[in-house]
Amino acid sequence: MASVLIVVIPPASIFSGLIMDNLGRLNCIKIAGIPGVLGWSLIALANDVTTIILGRLLVGVSSAWGTSPGIVYITEIASTNLRMSLMAIAPAYVSLGMVLTYLGGWYLHWRTLAWVCNIFIVTPCLMCIIIHESPSWLILRGKYEQAKKSLEWIHKYQKSPGEQESYADLQYKFLEEEQRRKNEEIQQQKNQKGIKYIIQEFLKPTGWKPLFILNGLFFFQHFSGIYITMFYSISFIQEAGSSINGYLASIMIGVVRLVMSIASIYILKRYRRRKLIFVSSTLMALCMFIAGLWTQRIQEGSTEMRWIPVAALLFYVVASTLGLLPIPNMMIAELFPLEIRGIGYSISYSFCCILMFFALQSYYGLNEFLGGASNLQWFFGIICLGGGVYSYIFLPETFGMKLKDITDYFKNRFIYIGHAYQTTKEKKMLKEKKIEKSLEAV
């Protein structure tokens, strides 16, 4: 039943990209409420399995149409220093939702729980009525007056940097000037609007480079075992030969993931993305190697310390929430340029869901092919190391960068290592020049 949701999300995400690019980020969220309410209502009223599956399909469509524009909206309205922290709230709410669903399933009848889920569909739709649309999207669509009102609403309580102009005025001028530079090229291409226009945008370095980097990162994310340990935690723990009850361990994993998702809101605001993913991947690999070693020893009967695989798995969950679990999904909206941000997010998110589906479906096959739980854990450890190396080579550092600067980076560069060295060298030269000027002044 879980795979029904994952299968429908990829095609639905493509449509969500078209909806949010043409009708707006918030309108896409409002539209998402329709299949969501219908889906949960069908599940609540269902008298057969077919109706439940149909309800799940509609909930999947709602999930795809509601999640993507939310992340894109936050990316476009948030300040540079708060952008990643605000997006980190999303996985924290996912973890909270899972825990609440488990608790609801424990205390409520499943039909009652389905009705309750409608509350969580309707609430964000109502909120979208009172908040303002993304200024970036409004300016892209030529709605300048609405964009100005939106900026004034967003920055209503922000201090003005000067006496003459408010922060909203400065942001408006920046967005307007940036859009005017693009208007000539965009208007020429929008006459061809449709598939041809989208393909042309993705053939540019600012289109295909982010797509390649993100999809490669998603491969390492999913085949590192992150979601397998989430969906198959009970089987995973039982096959490791642990003495801890599998159901209790799965609850522990859910709680740890929730706590760390909340902690990551602060961590992502303070530390750089590349460093976090590299550290996260390395620690995840270490935990999986330890789990694999002790699983092998348990199966051989050479140790009584049967709790170690579960402990290693809990630390693995902690390590994953530091970088490899949240950051790839959050960077989708950051890396694509404004012109294809909606459709770019949707394509990458669709590919992410397809990889998740194949990763989950491959669990039992991989376990059998590799010869058991210990070898599977070693396999996950190797993939984790590969993800760290991949991110170190290709992933650009977006911490503290404006969205325009990220787009400019992809125009000229693809591999980040040399760029990092060049940036450090340039900073050193600027520092030396400042020192020379200060000495001359003396």
ROKOL-946960 format. One record per residue: y negated, z, x negated of N, C-alpha, C in turn; residue in three letters. Coordinates in steps of 0.1 Angstrom, whole numbers, padded with zeros to 4 digits, always signed. Each point is the difference from the previous one (the first is absolute). Example, Ala and Ser with C-alpha at 12.3 -4.5 7.8 and 13.67 -1.06 7.14 Angstrom:
// residues 2
+0057+0078-0132-0012+0000+0009-0012+0000-0009ala-0011-0007+0004-0011+0000-0009-0011+0008+0008ser
***
This chain:
// residues 442
+0012+0000-0008-0012+0000+0008-0013+0000-0009met+0001+0007-0011-0012+0000-0009-0003-0014-0006ala+0011-0008-0003-0003-0013-0005-0006-0010+0010ser+0001+0003+0013-0006-0008+0010-0015+0000-0002val-0006+0012-0003-0014+0002-0002-0004-0008-0013leu+0008+0001-0010-0004-0006-0013+0001-0015+0001ile+0009-0006+0008+0002-0014+0001-0012-0006+0007val-0006+0006+0010-0010-0006+0008-0014+0001-0006val-0002+0010-0009-0013+0002-0006-0005-0012-0009ile+0009-0006-0008-0006-0012-0008-0006-0011+0008pro+0006-0006+0010-0007-0010+0008-0012+0005+0007pro+0001+0012+0005-0011+0006+0008-0012+0002-0009ala+0003+0004-0013-0011+0002-0009-0008-0012-0003ser+0007-0012-0001-0007-0013-0002-0011-0002+0011ile+0005+0003+0013-0010-0002+0011-0011+0010+0000phe+0003+0012-0005-0010+0010-0001-0011-0004-0010ser+0004-0007-0011-0010-0005-0009-0010-0010+0007gly+0006-0009+0008-0008-0010+0007-0009+0007+0010leu+0005+0010+0007-0008+0007+0010-0012+0007-0006ile+0003+0008-0011-0011+0008-0006-0010-0008-0007met+0004-0012-0005-0010-0009-0007-0008-0007+0010asp+0005-0003+0012-0007-0007+0010-0007+0008+0011asn+0006+0011+0004-0005+0009+0011-0006+0013-0005leu+0003+0004-0013-0005+0012-0005+0011+0010-0003gly-0003+0010-0009+0010+0010-0004+0003+0009+0012arg-0011+0005+0007+0002+0010+0010+0006-0006+0013leu-0004-0013+0003+0006-0006+0012+0015-0002-0002asn+0004-0003-0012+0015-0001-0003+0007+0013+0003cys-0006+0011-0004+0006+0013+0003+0001+0003+0015ile-0011-0004+0008+0000+0001+0014+0011-0008+0007lys+0002-0012-0005+0010-0009+0005+0014+0005-0003ile+0001+0007-0011+0013+0006-0004+0005+0010+0009ala-0009+0006+0008+0003+0011+0009+0009-0005+0012gly-0002-0013+0003+0007-0006+0012+0015+0000-0002ile+0005-0007-0011+0015+0000-0002+0005+0014-0003pro-0009+0009-0006+0005+0013-0003+0003+0009+0012gly-0009+0000+0010+0002+0007+0012+0011-0006+0008val+0001-0013+0001+0011-0007+0007+0013+0004-0006leu+0001+0000-0014+0012+0003-0007+0005+0014+0002gly-0008+0010-0001+0004+0014+0002+0003+0002+0014trp-0007-0006+0010+0003+0002+0014+0014-0006+0003ser+0003-0012-0005+0013-0006+0002+0011+0009-0005leu-0002+0006-0012+0010+0009-0006+0002+0012+0009ile-0011+0006+0005+0001+0012+0009+0007-0003+0013ala-0002-0012+0005+0006-0004+0013+0014-0007-0001leu+0004-0003-0013+0012-0008-0002+0013+0006+0006ala+0008-0010+0005+0013+0004+0005+0011-0007-0007asn-0003-0008-0010+0010-0007-0008-0006-0002-0015asp+0009-0003-0009-0003-0002-0014-0010-0012-0002val+0002-0010+0008-0008-0012-0001-0015+0003+0002thr-0003+0008+0010-0014+0004+0003-0005+0009-0011thr+0008+0008-0006-0005+0009-0011-0004-0009-0012ile+0009-0010-0003-0003-0009-0011-0013-0008+0003ile-0002-0005+0012-0012-0007+0003-0012+0009-0002leu+0001+0012+0004-0010+0010-0002-0003+0002-0014gly+0010+0001-0008-0002+0001-0015-0007-0012-0006arg+0004-0012+0005-0007-0012-0005-0015+0001+0003leu-0003+0004+0012-0015+0000+0004-0007+0011-0008leu+0007+0011-0003-0006+0011-0008-0002-0005-0015val+0009-0009-0004-0001-0006-0014-0012-0009+0000gly-0002-0008+0010-0012-0009+0001-0013+0009-0001val+0000+0010+0008-0012+0009+0001-0002+0006-0014ser+0010+0004-0007-0001+0006-0013-0006-0009-0010ser+0004-0013+0000-0005-0010-0009-0015-0003+0004ala-0003-0002+0012-0014-0003+0004-0009+0012-0001trp+0005+0012+0000-0009+0011-0001-0002+0006-0014gly+0010-0001-0008-0001+0005-0014-0009-0008-0009thr+0003-0013-0001-0007-0009-0009-0015+0001+0001ser-0006-0002+0012-0014+0000+0001-0006+0013-0003pro+0007+0011+0003-0005+0014-0003-0002+0001-0015gly+0009-0004-0008-0001+0001-0015-0011-0009-0005ile-0001-0013+0005-0011-0009-0004-0013+0006+0004val-0002+0005+0012-0012+0006+0004-0005+0011-0009tyr+0009+0009-0003-0003+0011-0010-0005-0005-0013ile+0007-0010-0005-0003-0006-0013-0014-0006+0000thr-0004-0006+0011-0013-0006+0001-0012+0009+0002glu+0002+0011+0007-0011+0009+0003-0001+0012-0010ile+0011+0003-0007+0000+0012-0009-0008-0002-0013ala-0006+0010-0005-0007-0001-0013+0011-0001-0011ser-0004-0005-0012+0010-0002-0010+0008+0012-0004thr-0007+0012-0001+0007+0012-0005+0008+0006+0011asn-0001-0004+0013+0008+0006+0010+0010-0009+0006leu+0000-0013-0004+0008-0010+0006+0015+0004+0000arg+0005+0003-0012+0015+0002-0002+0004+0013+0007met-0009+0010-0001+0003+0013+0007+0002-0001+0015ser-0009-0008+0006+0000-0002+0014+0013-0008+0004leu+0003-0010-0008+0012-0007+0003+0013+0008-0002met-0001+0010-0009+0012+0009-0003+0003+0008+0013ala-0010+0002+0009+0003+0007+0012+0011-0007+0009ile+0001-0013-0001+0009-0008+0008+0015+0005-0003ala+0005+0000-0013+0013+0004-0002+0002+0015+0003pro-0010+0008-0001+0001+0014+0004+0002+0002+0015ala-0007-0009+0008+0003+0000+0014+0014-0005+0004tyr+0004-0010-0008+0014-0005+0002+0010+0011-0002val-0002+0008-0010+0009+0011-0003-0001+0011+0011ser-0012+0002+0004-0002+0010+0011+0006-0005+0013leu-0001-0013+0003+0006-0006+0012+0015+0001+0000gly+0006-0002-0012+0015+0002-0001+0004+0014+0003met-0007+0010-0006+0003+0014+0002-0001+0004+0015val-0012-0005+0006-0002+0003+0014+0010-0006+0009leu+0005-0012-0004+0010-0007+0008+0013+0007-0001thr+0004+0005-0012+0012+0008-0001-0001+0012+0008tyr-0011+0007+0000-0002+0012+0007+0000-0003+0015leu-0006-0011+0004+0000-0003+0014+0013-0004+0005gly+0008-0007-0008+0014-0003+0004+0009+0012+0001gly-0004+0011-0007+0007+0012+0000-0002+0008+0013trp-0013+0000+0005-0004+0008+0011-0001-0008+0013tyr-0003-0013+0000-0002-0008+0012+0011-0010+0002leu+0002-0004+0013+0009-0011+0004-0006-0013-0006his+0008-0009-0004-0005-0012-0006-0009-0008+0009trp+0002+0000+0013-0009-0007+0009-0014+0006+0000arg+0000+0014+0000-0013+0007+0000-0007-0003-0013thr+0007+0000-0011-0006-0003-0013-0006-0014+0000leu+0007-0010+0006-0006-0014+0001-0013+0000+0008ala-0001+0008+0010-0013+0001+0008-0011+0006-0009trp+0004+0011-0007-0009+0006-0009-0006-0009-0011val+0009-0009-0005-0004-0010-0010-0011-0009+0005cys-0001-0002+0013-0011-0008+0005-0014+0006-0003asn+0000+0013-0001-0013+0007-0003-0005-0005-0013ile+0009-0001-0010-0004-0004-0014-0003-0015+0000phe+0003-0008+0010-0004-0014+0000-0014-0001+0007ile-0002+0007+0011-0013-0001+0007-0011+0006-0007val+0002+0011-0007-0011+0008-0007-0008-0009-0010thr+0006-0007-0009-0008-0009-0009-0007-0011+0007pro+0006-0005+0010-0006-0011+0008-0013+0005+0006cys+0000+0012+0006-0012+0006+0006-0011+0002-0011leu+0005+0005-0012-0009+0002-0011-0007-0012-0004met+0007-0012+0000-0006-0012-0004-0011-0005+0009cys-0001+0006+0012-0011-0004+0009-0013+0006-0004ile+0000+0012-0006-0012+0007-0004-0004-0002-0014ile+0008-0005-0009-0004-0003-0014-0004-0015-0001ile-0007-0003-0011-0005-0013-0002+0009-0009-0009his-0001-0013+0002+0008-0009-0007-0004-0001-0015glu+0009-0005-0008-0002-0001-0015-0013-0009-0002ser-0010+0005-0008-0012-0008-0003+0004-0013-0008pro+0010+0001-0009+0004-0011-0008+0005-0012+0009ser+0008+0004+0010+0005-0010+0009-0011-0006+0009trp-0009+0008+0004-0011-0004+0009-0009-0010-0007leu-0003+0003-0013-0009-0009-0008+0008-0013-0003ile+0013+0001-0002+0008-0012-0002-0001-0009+0012leu-0001+0006+0012+0000-0008+0012-0015-0003+0004arg-0010+0003-0008-0013-0003+0003-0007+0009+0010gly+0006+0012+0003-0006+0010+0009-0008+0010-0007lys-0011-0004-0005-0008+0008-0009-0006+0012+0006tyr-0005-0001+0012-0006+0012+0007+0010+0010+0003glu+0012-0004+0005+0011+0010+0002+0004+0006-0013gln+0000-0007-0011+0004+0005-0013-0010+0011-0004ala-0012-0003+0002-0011+0010-0004+0002+0013+0008lys+0003-0001+0013+0002+0012+0009+0012+0007-0005lys+0011-0007-0003+0012+0006-0005-0002+0008-0013ser-0008-0006-0009-0003+0007-0013-0008+0013+0003leu-0009-0001+0009-0009+0011+0003+0009+0012+0006glu+0010-0004+0008+0009+0010+0006+0009+0006-0010trp+0005-0008-0009+0010+0005-0010-0007+0009-0010ile-0013-0004-0004-0007+0008-0010-0011+0009+0006his+0002+0004+0012-0010+0007+0008-0003+0014-0007lys+0010+0006-0006-0002+0014-0005-0001-0001-0016tyr-0001-0012-0005-0001-0001-0015-0014+0000-0005gln-0003+0007-0010-0013+0001-0006-0005-0013-0005lys-0013-0003+0003-0006-0013-0005-0003+0001-0015ser+0003-0010-0008-0002+0000-0014-0015-0001-0003pro-0008-0005+0009-0014-0002-0002-0008+0003+0013gly-0014+0000-0002-0008+0002+0012-0002-0012+0009glu+0001-0012-0007-0003-0012+0008+0012-0005+0008gln+0012+0001-0006+0012-0006+0007+0011+0010+0001glu+0007+0000+0011+0011+0009+0002+0013-0006-0007ser+0010+0008-0001+0013-0005-0007+0005-0012+0008tyr-0001+0001+0014+0005-0011+0008-0007-0013-0002ala-0013+0001-0002-0008-0012-0003+0004-0007-0014asp+0003+0009-0010+0004-0005-0013+0014-0007+0001leu+0009+0006+0008+0013-0005+0002-0001-0014+0008gln-0008+0000+0009-0002-0012+0008-0005-0012-0008tyr-0010+0003-0009-0005-0010-0009+0010-0005-0009lys+0008+0009-0006+0011-0004-0009+0010-0009+0007phe+0005+0004+0012+0010-0008+0007-0006-0014+0004leu-0013+0001+0005-0006-0013+0004-0002-0010-0011glu-0004+0006-0012-0002-0009-0012+0013-0006-0004glu+0010+0009-0001+0014-0005-0004+0005-0011+0010glu-0002+0002+0013+0004-0010+0009-0007-0013+0000gln-0013+0001-0003-0008-0012-0001+0004-0009-0012arg+0005+0007-0011+0005-0008-0011+0012-0007+0003arg+0008+0005+0010+0013-0006+0003-0001-0010+0012lys-0012+0001+0007-0001-0008+0013+0003-0015-0002asn-0006-0006-0010+0001-0014-0002+0014-0005-0001glu+0007+0007-0009+0014-0003-0003+0009+0003+0013glu-0003+0012+0006+0008+0004+0011-0001-0010+0012ile-0013-0004+0003-0003-0008+0011+0007-0014-0002gln+0000-0005-0012+0007-0013-0003+0015+0001+0003gln+0006+0012-0003+0014+0001+0001+0004+0004+0014gln-0009+0007+0007+0003+0005+0014+0000-0012+0010lys-0006-0011-0004+0001-0012+0008+0015-0005+0001asn+0008+0004-0010+0014-0004+0000+0009+0012+0005gln-0006+0010+0005+0006+0013+0004+0014-0002+0004lys+0008+0010-0003+0014+0000+0004+0009+0001-0012gly+0012-0005+0001+0010+0001-0011-0005-0005-0013ile-0007-0012+0000-0005-0007-0012-0010+0009-0007lys-0009+0006+0007-0010+0009-0005+0007+0012-0007tyr+0009+0006+0007+0007+0012-0005+0008-0003-0013ile+0007-0012+0000+0007-0004-0012-0009-0002-0012ile-0012-0006+0003-0010-0002-0011-0005+0013-0006gln-0002+0010+0009-0004+0013-0005+0010+0007-0009glu+0013-0002+0005+0011+0007-0008+0003-0008-0013phe-0004-0012-0001+0003-0008-0012-0010+0004-0011leu-0011+0006+0004-0010+0005-0009+0005+0012-0008lys-0005+0002-0012+0004+0012-0008-0002+0013+0007pro-0010+0001+0009-0003+0012+0007+0010+0002+0012thr+0008-0010+0003+0010+0001+0010+0014+0002-0005gly+0005-0009-0009+0014+0001-0004+0002+0011-0010trp-0009+0003-0008+0002+0011-0009+0003+0014+0006lys-0009+0004+0010+0003+0013+0007+0013-0001+0007pro+0003-0012+0006+0013-0001+0008+0012+0002-0009leu-0001-0006-0012+0012+0001-0010+0001+0014-0004phe-0011+0006-0004+0001+0014-0006+0005+0010+0010ile-0006-0001+0013+0004+0010+0010+0015-0002+0004leu+0004-0012+0002+0014-0003+0004+0010+0005-0011asn-0003-0002-0012+0008+0004-0011+0001+0016+0000gly-0012+0006+0003+0000+0015+0000+0008+0005+0012leu+0000-0007+0011+0008+0004+0012+0015-0001-0003phe+0004-0010-0008+0014-0001-0004+0005+0013-0007phe-0008+0004-0010+0004+0012-0007-0001+0012+0008phe-0010+0001+0009-0002+0011+0009+0013+0002+0009gln+0004-0011+0006+0011+0002+0010+0014+0001-0007his+0002-0007-0011+0013+0001-0006+0001+0011-0010phe-0010+0009-0001+0001+0012-0008+0006+0011+0008ser+0003-0002+0013+0007+0010+0008-0009+0008+0008gly-0013-0002+0000-0009+0009+0008+0003+0000+0015ile+0002-0011+0006+0003+0000+0014+0014+0002+0003tyr+0009-0004-0009+0014+0003+0002+0003+0015+0001ile-0007+0008-0009+0002+0014+0000-0006+0006+0012thr-0010-0007+0007-0006+0005+0012+0009-0002+0012met+0005-0013+0001+0008-0003+0012+0014+0004-0001phe+0006+0001-0012+0014+0003-0002+0001+0013-0008tyr-0009+0010+0002+0000+0012-0008+0013+0008+0002ser+0005+0001+0012+0012+0008+0002+0012-0006-0007ile+0002-0014+0002+0011-0007-0007-0001+0001-0015ser-0013-0002-0005-0003+0000-0014+0004+0014-0006phe-0003+0011+0006+0002+0013-0005+0015+0003+0001ile+0007-0004+0011+0014+0003+0001+0008-0007-0010gln-0004-0013-0003+0008-0008-0010-0003+0006-0014glu-0011+0007-0002-0002+0005-0013+0008+0013-0003ala+0007+0005+0011+0009+0011-0002-0008+0013+0000gly-0012+0001+0005-0008+0012+0000+0006+0011+0009ser-0002+0012-0003+0005+0011+0008-0010+0004+0011ser-0012-0006+0000-0010+0003+0010+0002-0009+0012ile-0001+0005+0012+0002-0007+0013-0010-0012+0000asn+0006-0012+0003-0008-0012+0000-0011+0000+0010gly+0002+0006+0012-0011+0000+0010-0011+0009-0004tyr+0003+0012-0006-0010+0009-0005-0008-0007-0011leu+0007-0007-0009-0006-0007-0012-0010-0011+0005ala+0004-0007+0011-0009-0010+0005-0012+0006+0006ser+0000+0011+0007-0012+0007+0005-0008+0004-0012ile+0006+0006-0011-0008+0004-0012-0007-0012-0006met+0007-0012+0000-0006-0012-0006-0012-0004+0009ile+0001+0001+0013-0011-0004+0009-0012+0009-0002gly+0002+0013-0001-0011+0010-0002-0006-0002-0013val+0008-0002-0011-0006-0003-0013-0009-0012+0000val+0005-0011+0006-0007-0012+0001-0014+0002+0007arg+0001+0008+0011-0013+0003+0008-0010+0007-0009leu+0005+0011-0007-0009+0008-0008-0006-0008-0011val+0008-0008-0007-0005-0008-0011-0009-0012+0005met+0003-0005+0012-0009-0010+0005-0014+0005+0002ser-0001+0013+0005-0013+0006+0001-0007+0003-0013ile+0009+0004-0010-0006+0003-0013-0004-0013-0007ala+0006-0011+0003-0004-0013-0006-0014-0005+0004ser-0005+0005+0011-0014-0003+0004-0009+0004-0011ile+0002+0012-0005-0009+0005-0011+0004-0007-0013tyr+0013-0002-0003+0004-0006-0013-0005-0014-0001ile+0000-0008+0011-0004-0014-0001-0015-0001-0001leu-0007+0010+0004-0015+0000-0002-0004+0003-0015lys+0009+0007-0007-0004+0005-0013+0006-0009-0012arg+0012-0006+0002+0006-0006-0011+0002-0015+0002tyr+0001-0008-0010+0000-0014+0000+0014-0005+0005arg-0001-0012+0007+0012-0005+0007+0012-0004-0010arg-0004-0007-0010+0010-0005-0010+0008+0012-0006arg-0008+0010-0004+0006+0012-0007+0009+0007+0010lys-0004+0001+0013+0008+0007+0010+0013-0007+0002leu+0000-0013+0002+0012-0008+0002+0009+0001-0012ile-0005-0001-0012+0008+0001-0012+0007+0014-0001phe-0008+0010+0002+0006+0014-0001+0010+0002+0011val-0004-0005+0012+0009+0002+0012+0013-0007-0003ser+0000-0013-0004+0012-0007-0003+0009+0006-0011ser-0006+0005-0010+0007+0006-0011+0007+0013+0004thr-0007+0008+0008+0006+0013+0005+0011-0003+0010leu-0002-0010+0008+0010-0004+0010+0013-0004-0007met-0002-0008-0011+0012-0005-0008+0007+0012-0006ala-0008+0009-0006+0006+0012-0006+0009+0008+0010leu-0006+0002+0012+0007+0007+0011+0013-0007+0004cys-0001-0013+0001+0012-0007+0004+0011+0000-0011met-0004-0001-0012+0010+0001-0011+0006+0014+0000phe-0007+0011+0002+0005+0013+0001+0010+0001+0012ile-0004-0005+0011+0008+0000+0012+0013-0007-0002ala-0001-0012-0007+0012-0008-0002+0009+0007-0010gly-0005+0006-0010+0008+0007-0010+0008+0012+0007leu-0007+0008+0008+0006+0011+0006+0010-0004+0011trp-0003-0011+0007+0009-0005+0010+0013-0004-0006thr-0001-0007-0012+0012-0004-0007+0008+0012-0004gln-0007+0011-0005+0007+0012-0005+0006+0007+0012arg-0006+0000+0012+0005+0007+0012+0013-0008+0004ile-0001-0013+0000+0012-0008+0004+0012+0002-0010gln-0003+0002-0013+0010+0003-0010+0005+0014+0001glu-0007+0009+0007+0004+0014+0001-0003+0008-0012gly-0010-0005-0008-0003+0007-0013-0012+0009+0001ser-0006+0002+0013-0011+0010+0001+0001+0006+0014thr-0006+0012+0001-0001+0007+0013-0014-0001+0006glu-0009-0005-0008-0014-0001+0003-0003-0012+0010met+0005+0002+0012+0000-0011+0010-0013-0002+0007arg-0010+0009-0003-0013+0000+0007-0010-0009-0008trp+0004-0004-0013-0009-0007-0008-0004-0014+0005ile+0009-0008+0006-0004-0013+0005-0010+0001+0011pro+0001+0011+0009-0010+0001+0011-0014+0005-0006val+0001+0008-0010-0013+0005-0007-0006-0012-0007ala+0008-0009-0006-0006-0012-0007-0005-0009+0010ala+0006-0001+0012-0005-0009+0011-0013+0005+0005leu-0002+0013+0002-0012+0006+0004-0012-0003-0010leu+0003+0002-0013-0010-0004-0010-0003-0015+0000phe+0010-0008+0003-0001-0014+0001-0010-0004+0011tyr+0001+0007+0012-0009-0002+0011-0014+0004-0004val-0002+0012-0007-0013+0004-0005-0006-0011-0009val+0008-0005-0009-0005-0010-0010-0004-0013+0008ala+0008-0004+0010-0003-0012+0007-0013+0001+0007ser-0004+0011+0006-0012+0002+0007-0013+0000-0009thr+0003+0001-0013-0012+0000-0009-0005-0014-0002leu+0008-0010+0002-0004-0014-0004+0007-0011+0007gly+0013-0001-0003+0008-0012+0004+0002-0002+0015leu+0000+0011+0007+0001+0000+0015-0013-0004+0006leu-0011+0007-0002-0013-0003+0008-0008-0011-0006pro-0001-0002-0013-0011-0008-0006+0002-0015+0003ile+0013-0006-0001+0001-0014+0003-0005-0004+0014pro+0003+0008+0010-0004-0003+0014-0015+0001+0001asn-0006+0009-0007-0014+0002+0001-0008-0011-0007met+0005-0005-0010-0007-0010-0008+0000-0014+0006met+0008-0002+0011+0000-0014+0006-0014-0004+0004ile-0007+0009+0008-0013-0004+0005-0010+0000-0011ala+0002+0007-0011-0010+0000-0011+0000-0014-0008glu+0012-0005-0002+0001-0011-0010-0004-0014+0006leu+0002-0002+0013-0003-0013+0006-0015-0001+0003phe-0006-0013-0002-0014-0002+0003-0002+0001+0015pro-0013+0002+0004-0003+0002+0014+0004-0012+0009leu-0001-0012-0005+0004-0012+0008+0014+0000+0005glu+0009+0005-0007+0014+0000+0004+0006+0014-0001ile-0008+0010+0001+0004+0014-0001+0010+0004+0012arg-0003-0005+0012+0009+0003+0011+0013-0006-0001gly+0000-0014-0002+0013-0007-0001+0007+0003-0013ile-0007+0003-0011+0006+0004-0012+0007+0013+0001gly-0006+0010+0007+0006+0013+0002+0013-0002+0009tyr-0001-0008+0010+0011-0002+0009+0012-0007-0007ser-0003-0010-0008+0011-0007-0007+0007+0010-0010ile-0008+0008-0007+0006+0009-0010+0008+0011+0008ser-0006+0005+0011+0006+0011+0007+0013-0006+0007tyr+0000-0012+0004+0013-0007+0005+0010+0000-0011ser-0003-0005-0012+0009-0001-0011+0005+0014-0003phe-0008+0010+0000+0003+0014-0002+0011+0005+0010cys-0001-0004+0013+0009+0004+0010+0013-0007-0002cys+0000-0013-0004+0012-0008-0002+0008+0006-0012ile-0007+0004-0011+0006+0007-0011+0006+0013+0004leu-0007+0007+0009+0005+0013+0005+0013-0002+0007met+0000-0010+0009+0012-0003+0008+0012-0003-0009phe-0002-0009-0010+0011-0004-0009+0005+0012-0009phe-0010+0008-0004+0003+0012-0008+0009+0010+0008ala-0004+0002+0013+0008+0009+0008+0013-0005+0003leu+0001-0013+0003+0013-0006+0003+0009-0001-0012gln-0005+0000-0012+0008-0002-0012+0006+0014-0005ser-0004+0011+0007+0004+0013-0006+0015+0001-0001tyr+0007-0002+0010+0015+0002+0000+0006-0011-0009tyr-0005-0012+0001+0006-0011-0009-0003+0003-0015gly-0012+0005-0003-0003+0003-0014+0009+0012-0005leu+0001+0010+0009+0008+0011-0004+0015-0004-0003asn+0005-0009+0008+0014-0004-0003+0001-0009-0012glu-0010-0009-0001+0000-0010-0011-0002+0007-0014phe-0008+0010+0000-0003+0007-0013+0010+0011-0003leu+0009+0003+0010+0011+0009-0003-0003+0015+0003gly-0009+0003+0009-0002+0013+0004-0014+0005-0001gly-0002+0013+0005-0014+0006+0000-0006+0001-0013ala+0007+0004-0010-0006+0003-0013-0006-0013-0006ser+0008-0011+0000-0005-0013-0005-0012-0005+0008asn+0000+0002+0013-0011-0004+0009-0013+0007-0004leu+0002+0013-0003-0012+0008-0005-0005-0005-0013gln+0009-0004-0009-0004-0005-0013-0008-0014+0002trp+0005-0007+0010-0006-0013+0003-0014+0002+0005phe-0002+0010+0009-0014+0003+0005-0009+0005-0011phe+0006+0007-0010-0008+0005-0011-0005-0012-0008gly+0008-0010-0003-0003-0011-0007-0011-0008+0007ile+0001-0002+0013-0010-0007+0008-0014+0008-0001ile+0001+0013+0000-0012+0008-0001-0008-0003-0013cys+0008+0000-0011-0006-0003-0013-0006-0014+0000leu+0007-0010+0006-0005-0013+0001-0013-0001+0008gly-0001+0008+0010-0013+0001+0008-0011+0005-0008gly+0003+0010-0009-0011+0005-0009-0005-0010-0010gly+0010-0008-0006-0004-0010-0010-0008-0011+0007val+0005-0004+0012-0007-0011+0008-0014+0004+0003tyr-0002+0012+0005-0014+0004+0004-0009+0001-0012ser+0006+0004-0012-0008+0002-0012-0005-0014-0005tyr+0008-0010+0002-0003-0014-0005-0010-0007+0010ile+0003+0000+0013-0006-0008+0010-0011+0007+0009phe+0003+0012+0003-0009+0006+0010-0014+0003-0005leu-0010-0005+0007-0014+0003-0004-0004+0014+0004pro-0009+0006-0008-0005+0013+0004-0012-0001+0009glu+0002+0005+0013-0010-0001+0010-0008+0013+0002thr+0003+0010-0007-0006+0013+0001-0015-0001-0003phe-0009+0003+0010-0014+0000-0002-0006-0014+0000gly+0008-0011+0003-0005-0013+0000-0005-0005+0014met-0010-0008+0001-0004-0005+0013+0009-0012+0003lys+0001-0003+0013+0010-0010+0004-0004-0014-0006leu-0013-0002-0001-0005-0013-0006+0004-0001-0015lys+0000+0011-0007+0004+0000-0014+0015-0002-0002asp+0008+0005+0010+0014-0003+0000+0003-0015+0002ile-0007-0006+0009+0001-0014+0002-0004-0008-0012thr-0011+0004-0006-0004-0007-0012+0010+0001-0012asp+0007+0011-0001+0010+0002-0010+0011-0011+0001tyr+0004-0003+0012+0011-0009+0002-0004-0015-0003phe-0013-0002-0001-0004-0014-0003+0003-0004-0014lys+0000+0010-0009+0002-0004-0014+0012+0007-0007asn+0006+0010+0007+0011+0007-0007+0012+0002+0009arg+0012+0002-0006+0012+0002+0007+0008+0012-0006phe+0001+0000-0013+0007+0011-0007-0011+0011-0004ile+0003+0012+0003-0011+0010-0001-0001+0007-0014tyr+0011-0001-0008+0000+0008-0013-0012-0004-0008ile-0002-0013-0003-0011-0005-0008-0013+0004+0006gly-0001-0001+0013-0013+0004+0007-0003+0014-0002his+0010+0009+0000-0003+0014-0002-0005+0002-0014ala+0006-0007-0010-0005+0002-0014-0014-0006-0001tyr-0003-0011+0006-0013-0006-0001-0010+0009+0007gln+0003+0006+0011-0009+0008+0007-0004+0013-0009thr+0010+0005-0006-0002+0012-0009-0009-0004-0012thr+0003-0012-0005-0008-0005-0012-0014-0002+0004lys-0003-0006+0012-0013-0002+0005-0008+0013+0002glu+0007+0010+0006-0006+0013+0002-0004+0006-0014lys+0009-0002-0010-0003+0006-0013-0012-0007-0006lys-0001-0013+0001-0012-0008-0005-0013+0005+0007met+0001+0001+0013-0012+0004+0007-0005+0014-0004leu+0010+0009-0002-0003+0014-0005-0007-0001-0013lys+0006-0008-0009-0006-0001-0014-0014-0006+0001glu-0003-0010+0009-0013-0005+0001-0010+0010+0005lys+0004+0008+0009-0008+0011+0006-0004+0010-0011lys+0010+0003-0009-0003+0009-0011-0010-0006-0010ile+0002-0013-0003-0009-0007-0009-0014+0000+0006glu-0002-0003+0013-0013+0000+0006-0007+0014+0000lys+0008+0010+0002-0005+0014+0000-0005+0004-0014ser+0008-0005-0010-0004+0003-0014-0013-0008-0004leu-0001-0012+0005-0012-0008-0003-0012+0006+0007glu+0002+0006+0011-0011+0006+0008-0005+0012-0008ala+0009+0007-0007-0003+0012-0008-0008-0004-0012val
***
